[in-house]
Each structure stands twice: as C-alpha cells, then as structure tokens.
Amino acid sequence: MSSQVNVVLMLGLFTLGALLLVLLRNLPHRQAGGFRAADYGRKPLLTRWELAALGEMRHELPPSLHVCPQVRLADLVSIRPMEAGERLGALNRVASKSVDFAVIDSAGRVLLVVELDDRSHERADRRERDRLVDAVLGECGIPVRRVRPGQAVGALSALGGMGLWGQAVAQTRARSGQVAPALRVLDRGPAL
C-alpha cells in the first residue's frame, strides 16, 4: 500500500509541476520594475485643434522660429536655489504640467508659450492650473498667448506686439503676401 501511495503522490506532484509550468508560461511577461509593456499603446500626440494650430503657426512664423508641441513646464523653467524640501515641492508643482506649444528661436530660447483653452479650462481645477502656469512663466519672463476655440493663434502678432520680432513680422508678411487664416476648427475637447 505504501508503494501505491508513493505512485499517487509522485503522479500528483508531477501533475502539479506540469500545471505550474503551463501557468507560468502563460503569465504576461513583466519587465524590471513590475510593469508590463503590453499595458501601453500608441496614441496621437496632438488633437485636431492642436494640429490645426501647429499648421497655422508653421505657416505664420519665419523659418528662424520653431514650434515645439506638448512641452513639459519643468523643461521651460529652472528652479532657483532653495532648501531641498522646498525645491522638491517647487519641482512637483511644475513637473506634471505641460503647455500646448513653445515658440523658440534658433538658439533654443523660449520666446512665447501658446495655450489652447478649450472648454476644460472653464473648470475650477483648470483655472487654478492656468493661474500657476501663467505666474511661473511670467516670473521667468516668458509670455503666454491663450487662444479660445475659433480664434486665430496669432503667434507672430503676439511676438511682434512684444517688440521682439517686429522685423520678422514685416519680412514674413512681405514674403508671403498674406497672413495665415484664422482657425476654424472647433474644439473637440471633453464635455463638462
């Protein structure tokens, strides 16, 4: 009877081992850090409205200026020297925020930030975020142009109005003979 029990135990252990191997092979593969690459998928970087605004700015701005979409706020500013805990707090306030567009010159200096304010910017939390972004960029001397749906971006006019690129404005208008048409793309952002 003891040999029958041993055979049953051996068969049971063998079956259990085989089952464990099958289960382990079918588990999703996890990479270092405990995440699964399969949890992620590609998505468009820009909305239709953002694409239209980018096209308008490319048409309107001189070749010496570049438009960078979806720029992290923390990459536009530096945090002044302060205590370690305060510095981390200051970084955390800007690290997870981004702006729609940054207009830079050929040396990489930020001349203007353009924010497309869809209906989501009417929410209290977004208004608070916008005040923080405007205050931080204002402190750093970076002007912000806020654009509502149906409005032309007018980046070149904003730069010319600041006296930074008056000559570029005149040259670009003379070269093209026209100004970029106003945006007619309606916001397709989230409903409130």
N, C-alpha and C positions, 0 to 999 in steps of 0.2 A: 504494500500500500504506500509505503514511503517513496518508492520509485515512481509510482503513478502521480503522487503529489508533486514530486520534483519535475516530472514531464509537464504537468499542467502549469506549474509555476514558471518553468522555462518558456513554454508557449505563450503564457500571459505576458511575461517580460519582453519577449520578442515582439509580440503584437503591440504592446505599449511603446516600445522603442521605435518600431516602424511608423506608428501613428504620430509620434513626436517629430520624427524626421519629416513626414509629409506636412505637418502643421508648420514647422519652422521654415520649410522651403516656400510655403505659400504666404508667409507673413510679408507685408510690404517692407522693402529694404529701407532701413534707416541709416542715414549718414551720420557723421560725427555731429554732436550737438543735439541729437534726438529728433531732428526734423526729417520729413520726407520730401524729396524734391517733387514727387508726384502731387503734393498738395498745392502746387503753384501752376499757374497758366498765364499765357501771354494776354495782355490787354492793350488797347490803344493808349498812347501817351496823352493825346490831345482829343478834346471833344470837337464836334463840328464847328462850334463857335470859336474855339481856340485856334483851329486850323485856318478858319477864315481870317481871324485877327492876325495870325502869323503871316498869311499871304499878303494882307494889306500892308503890314509893316515892312515886309521884304520889298514890296513894290515902292513904298513911300520913302524908305530910308536910303541914304547914299551907301555905296559899297564899302565905305570905310567903317560903317557901323554894323554890328551883328546883333541878332535877336536870339536869346537863349531861353527856351521854354522850360517851365517847371523847375525853377531854381530854388534850392533849399535856402531859407532865410539865414541859417547859420553859416552858409558859404558866402554870403554877401557882406557880413559884418564881422568884426573881431571883438572879442570881449576884453575889456580893459582889465589891467591887473587888480586883483582883489583877493580876499581870503578864499581858501579852497572851497568851502561850503557855499559861499556866495557865488563864486564863479560857476560851480556846478548848477546852482539854481538859475543863474542867468542863461547858461547854455541850454538847460532844459526848456526854458521859456521860448527859445527860438529854434531848437533842433528839429522839432517835428512839424514846423510850418514851412510852407513853400509859397513862392509868388508865381503868378502865371508866366510873366516874361521879364527878363532883364535885358536892357539895351546896353551894349558895351562898345567901346571904341577898339581900335586895332591893338592897343596896348593892354586890353582886358579890364580897363577901368569901367565901373558901372556908372552910366550916365542917367538912367531912368529905369524905374520899375513900372510895369503896366499890369494892373489887376482888372480882370473882367468880373464885374459884380453882378452875378445872376441873382435869382430870387432867394437863393440860400443866404445871401449876405444881409437879408432883412431879419433873420433870426437873431435873437439876443446874443447867443454864443458867438456867432459870426461877426456881429458888430463889435463885440469885445476883442475878438481876434484881429479885426481890421484896425482898431484903435492901437493895439500893441504893435502891429506891423508898421503902421504909419509913424508911430512915436519912435520906434527903433531906427527905422530908415531915415526919418527926419533928423534925429540926433547924429546920424552918420553923414548927413548932407546928401542923401540920395532921394530925389523927388519921386513921388508916386503919382501916376495917372490912373484914375479909376474910371472905368468905362461901363456904362449900362447897356443892356440889350438894345440894338438898333442905332446906337451911337457909333460914329467913326472913332477909331483908336486915336488918330491924330498924334502919333508919337513924334513925328517930325515937327509939327506945330508946337508941341509941348517943349521940345528941345530948343526950337527957335525962339519961343517965348521966354525961355530962361536965359537967352543971350549966349548959350553955349555953342550953337551951331547955326547962327544966322546966315553965314556964308554958305554952309552946306544946304540949307533950306533953299536959298536962291539958286544955287547951282543945280540941285536936283529938280526943281520946278522948271528951270530953263531947259535942262536936258530932256525931260520927259514931255514938257509942254502941257502937263496936266497933273492933278493931284489924285491920289488913289480914291476910288469911290467909297462912300460910306458903307459900313457893314449893314447888310440887310438880313443876315442870318438871325433867326430868332433863337433865343436861349432854349435849350432842351434840357436844362438842369432839373434837379429834383424838385418836386412839388412840395409846398409847405404843408 
